[in-house]
């Protein structure tokens, strides 16, 4: 029997999805499961985007342009300009999700055995994309005690080797909800310039910032034009996770030229989803105001409810729609599985994402979980109550 | 300025798309360009697939399941069973195009520096996917003189090293139109079994076979269950290139388990396109009968017109919708570009795909082109006339 490759073996299982079979079992037993485990919002997709697809007059569902149509890229540039990101259509390659944008970025700037530095905890699939590209993730641990702020820049500098090609951040962060200050972005910029590294920023949660704090894009930093690469996606912005449309943005046209070759090899992004994404740019500001208001309320309610549980430490996220919590358990993987397998209260239980999968340092984050506040307030409150009851009853 | 990686540099430019700027210039000059260069059919997408999307009642465009829904995979299995391919839903991972299916396959079974053997000429993007995976393509040249039949199996065996992980075929072939006989498939099967290699077959043109000849899938070969991997796509079957839905199929569940990890890392395939693809399985047989009849007529008309041009050698394709032609020119890349830049007849010219990009042996196929018969008969005839006139006038 021919063998799977070492790379195939090393591909990590999704930490968010590995509990899914237990959730399915729970549902089969008739238990209602509240899903705080995934970043799938319950927010409605803008009607203008859905209508564009419903009212299409396509007769032949043809390939789109590999890099995305000029019209769509021009409109995207206008959107970015409104967010103090001065780019034009030649700086953009449309991709099949933010996932593909990151794959193209890594494929363009790294070779087998290269390294990228990422503050941890980080979005778990960065591990998978790194394994797929044959590169190594060098984590720099951030701490729940200061809300997962940027670790001291010296900690980054110490890890730089000739194999280091980039620093990758997610801003605002998944899973941390941390929003980098301009001062922190400037520290990263100076480091990138000093060592001639790329600074890749996954900014798919740009819109979701709270407490009146401003988002600072790596693309707005003067002098960083050759070094900055932005990853973006329509998934969260318009609650269109199933569109699978994103883009890679850079003023460095060697990067764009190379990403285009990857884009051409896979021919095009999905045509219906491109229609929806282009139309979504017409979404009225009111939609965002309402959505941000809703998330902000959920965030406050969730944090304040979590803070009331004894021995639970919770971070104070300023962006995205996640928060990290430290639980009085030894092994949050086991606890999360136990909640699905053995626990219920009045026929209900809750599913969370154990945080260990968001760390690449072995053993880190073992008592932490990520909570996505993508449910309505009542459901959030009930979920936290279930969590509290489960912690009381957990034998582990 | 930080540098693009060696891999990024080595990613090949799409040979089909590199002439696009010249075609665009020609159009700007007012010249009508007949496109024989890409596999984008003019055939209408089945109405049942388009309707499924038009009549959708989605309010939140959510992620789909990473591996595709159970319903869709079950229906796909039923479709395959009708084609003498005995698989069930557990043998299938739905992907974002056939492209992604091949990426998942290569990512699952190869490591950096490994080799795959491919009869050439082959679909140009196999090069790109190989570079992206850090593996080497070992070509075995087939010849226009026998219609690009399978080269002697000894030629394959000679190239097998400890780094060889798979043999990859496209059946029916793009760009050759060649349809492998069962005898040829059995030869490949015996070689794969003898050396414990995977046999990957890109069968996206399965439906497009002519002259009453039968298609033989690697998935129908007894004893090859652990070794066979099939790549498939809805793109050509339903003229839905813009859907970007495909799948990887194998009875080897180590392969499927590994491909699933890649699928989870990129979250899901596009939701609208999945709806269209599932509905497309309801397409009445009549649609295919009409489409195959149309392609078959085009094929006959095209081949017979090409054969009438002096010093043009043309293969006799039995499947897909491409044919290869050898022209009395030294450099078909230059000739194809010249047709777009310098040639026109009554305001019209033609765009073809130079074949050099379908070979990985340097210098091979330099006087060949690939013609896609994806246009109506009158346009095909006019295109061949333009080709004949261009050959007369070409100074190169």
Boltz contact constraints between the chains, C-beta under 6 A:
constraints:
  - contact:
      token1: [A, 1]
      token2: [B, 226]
      max_distance: 6.0
  - contact:
      token1: [A, 2]
      token2: [B, 196]
      max_distance: 6.0
  - contact:
      token1: [A, 2]
      token2: [B, 198]
      max_distance: 6.0
  - contact:
      token1: [A, 2]
      token2: [B, 227]
      max_distance: 6.0
  - contact:
      token1: [A, 4]
      token2: [B, 108]
      max_distance: 6.0
  - contact:
      token1: [A, 4]
      token2: [B, 254]
      max_distance: 6.0
  - contact:
      token1: [A, 4]
      token2: [B, 258]
      max_distance: 6.0
  - contact:
      token1: [A, 5]
      token2: [B, 109]
      max_distance: 6.0
  - contact:
      token1: [A, 5]
      token2: [B, 110]
      max_distance: 6.0
  - contact:
      token1: [A, 5]
      token2: [B, 111]
      max_distance: 6.0
  - contact:
      token1: [A, 6]
      token2: [B, 111]
      max_distance: 6.0
  - contact:
      token1: [A, 7]
      token2: [B, 111]
      max_distance: 6.0
  - contact:
      token1: [A, 8]
      token2: [B, 108]
      max_distance: 6.0
  - contact:
      token1: [A, 8]
      token2: [B, 258]
      max_distance: 6.0
  - contact:
      token1: [A, 11]
      token2: [B, 261]
      max_distance: 6.0
  - contact:
      token1: [A, 13]
      token2: [B, 261]
      max_distance: 6.0
  - contact:
      token1: [A, 14]
      token2: [B, 264]
      max_distance: 6.0
  - contact:
      token1: [A, 17]
      token2: [B, 264]
      max_distance: 6.0
  - contact:
      token1: [A, 40]
      token2: [B, 62]
      max_distance: 6.0
  - contact:
      token1: [A, 40]
      token2: [B, 63]
      max_distance: 6.0
  - contact:
      token1: [A, 44]
      token2: [B, 59]
      max_distance: 6.0
  - contact:
      token1: [A, 44]
      token2: [B, 60]
      max_distance: 6.0
  - contact:
      token1: [A, 45]
      token2: [B, 60]
      max_distance: 6.0
  - contact:
      token1: [A, 45]
      token2: [B, 61]
      max_distance: 6.0
  - contact:
      token1: [A, 53]
      token2: [B, 272]
      max_distance: 6.0
  - contact:
      token1: [A, 54]
      token2: [B, 54]
      max_distance: 6.0
  - contact:
      token1: [A, 59]
      token2: [B, 44]
      max_distance: 6.0
  - contact:
      token1: [A, 60]
      token2: [B, 44]
      max_distance: 6.0
  - contact:
      token1: [A, 60]
      token2: [B, 45]
      max_distance: 6.0
  - contact:
      token1: [A, 60]
      token2: [B, 239]
      max_distance: 6.0
  - contact:
      token1: [A, 61]
      token2: [B, 45]
      max_distance: 6.0
  - contact:
      token1: [A, 61]
      token2: [B, 240]
      max_distance: 6.0
  - contact:
      token1: [A, 61]
      token2: [B, 242]
      max_distance: 6.0
  - contact:
      token1: [A, 61]
      token2: [B, 243]
      max_distance: 6.0
  - contact:
      token1: [A, 62]
      token2: [B, 40]
      max_distance: 6.0
  - contact:
      token1: [A, 62]
      token2: [B, 241]
      max_distance: 6.0
  - contact:
      token1: [A, 62]
      token2: [B, 242]
      max_distance: 6.0
  - contact:
      token1: [A, 63]
      token2: [B, 40]
      max_distance: 6.0
  - contact:
      token1: [A, 63]
      token2: [B, 241]
      max_distance: 6.0
  - contact:
      token1: [A, 63]
      token2: [B, 242]
      max_distance: 6.0
  - contact:
      token1: [A, 64]
      token2: [B, 242]
      max_distance: 6.0
  - contact:
      token1: [A, 96]
      token2: [B, 96]
      max_distance: 6.0
  - contact:
      token1: [A, 99]
      token2: [B, 266]
      max_distance: 6.0
  - contact:
      token1: [A, 107]
      token2: [B, 132]
      max_distance: 6.0
  - contact:
      token1: [A, 108]
      token2: [B, 4]
      max_distance: 6.0
  - contact:
      token1: [A, 108]
      token2: [B, 8]
      max_distance: 6.0
  - contact:
      token1: [A, 109]
      token2: [B, 5]
      max_distance: 6.0
  - contact:
      token1: [A, 110]
      token2: [B, 5]
      max_distance: 6.0
  - contact:
      token1: [A, 111]
      token2: [B, 5]
      max_distance: 6.0
  - contact:
      token1: [A, 111]
      token2: [B, 6]
      max_distance: 6.0
  - contact:
      token1: [A, 111]
      token2: [B, 7]
      max_distance: 6.0
  - contact:
      token1: [A, 112]
      token2: [B, 112]
      max_distance: 6.0
  - contact:
      token1: [A, 112]
      token2: [B, 134]
      max_distance: 6.0
  - contact:
      token1: [A, 125]
      token2: [B, 265]
      max_distance: 6.0
  - contact:
      token1: [A, 128]
      token2: [B, 265]
      max_distance: 6.0
  - contact:
      token1: [A, 132]
      token2: [B, 107]
      max_distance: 6.0
  - contact:
      token1: [A, 134]
      token2: [B, 112]
      max_distance: 6.0
  - contact:
      token1: [A, 134]
      token2: [B, 134]
      max_distance: 6.0
  - contact:
      token1: [A, 196]
      token2: [B, 2]
      max_distance: 6.0
  - contact:
      token1: [A, 198]
      token2: [B, 2]
      max_distance: 6.0
  - contact:
      token1: [A, 226]
      token2: [B, 1]
      max_distance: 6.0
  - contact:
      token1: [A, 227]
      token2: [B, 2]
      max_distance: 6.0
  - contact:
      token1: [A, 239]
      token2: [B, 60]
      max_distance: 6.0
  - contact:
      token1: [A, 240]
      token2: [B, 61]
      max_distance: 6.0
  - contact:
      token1: [A, 241]
      token2: [B, 62]
      max_distance: 6.0
  - contact:
      token1: [A, 241]
      token2: [B, 63]
      max_distance: 6.0
  - contact:
      token1: [A, 242]
      token2: [B, 61]
      max_distance: 6.0
  - contact:
      token1: [A, 242]
      token2: [B, 62]
      max_distance: 6.0
  - contact:
      token1: [A, 242]
      token2: [B, 63]
      max_distance: 6.0
  - contact:
      token1: [A, 242]
      token2: [B, 64]
      max_distance: 6.0
  - contact:
      token1: [A, 242]
      token2: [B, 271]
      max_distance: 6.0
  - contact:
      token1: [A, 243]
      token2: [B, 61]
      max_distance: 6.0
  - contact:
      token1: [A, 244]
      token2: [B, 270]
      max_distance: 6.0
  - contact:
      token1: [A, 254]
      token2: [B, 4]
      max_distance: 6.0
  - contact:
      token1: [A, 258]
      token2: [B, 4]
      max_distance: 6.0
  - contact:
      token1: [A, 258]
      token2: [B, 8]
      max_distance: 6.0
  - contact:
      token1: [A, 261]
      token2: [B, 11]
      max_distance: 6.0
  - contact:
      token1: [A, 261]
      token2: [B, 13]
      max_distance: 6.0
  - contact:
      token1: [A, 264]
      token2: [B, 14]
      max_distance: 6.0
  - contact:
      token1: [A, 264]
      token2: [B, 17]
      max_distance: 6.0
  - contact:
      token1: [A, 265]
      token2: [B, 125]
      max_distance: 6.0
  - contact:
      token1: [A, 265]
      token2: [B, 128]
      max_distance: 6.0
  - contact:
      token1: [A, 266]
      token2: [B, 99]
      max_distance: 6.0
  - contact:
      token1: [A, 270]
      token2: [B, 244]
      max_distance: 6.0
  - contact:
      token1: [A, 270]
      token2: [B, 270]
      max_distance: 6.0
  - contact:
      token1: [A, 270]
      token2: [B, 273]
      max_distance: 6.0
  - contact:
      token1: [A, 271]
      token2: [B, 242]
      max_distance: 6.0
  - contact:
      token1: [A, 272]
      token2: [B, 53]
      max_distance: 6.0
  - contact:
      token1: [A, 272]
      token2: [B, 272]
      max_distance: 6.0
  - contact:
      token1: [A, 272]
      token2: [B, 273]
      max_distance: 6.0
  - contact:
      token1: [A, 273]
      token2: [B, 270]
      max_distance: 6.0
  - contact:
      token1: [A, 273]
      token2: [B, 272]
      max_distance: 6.0
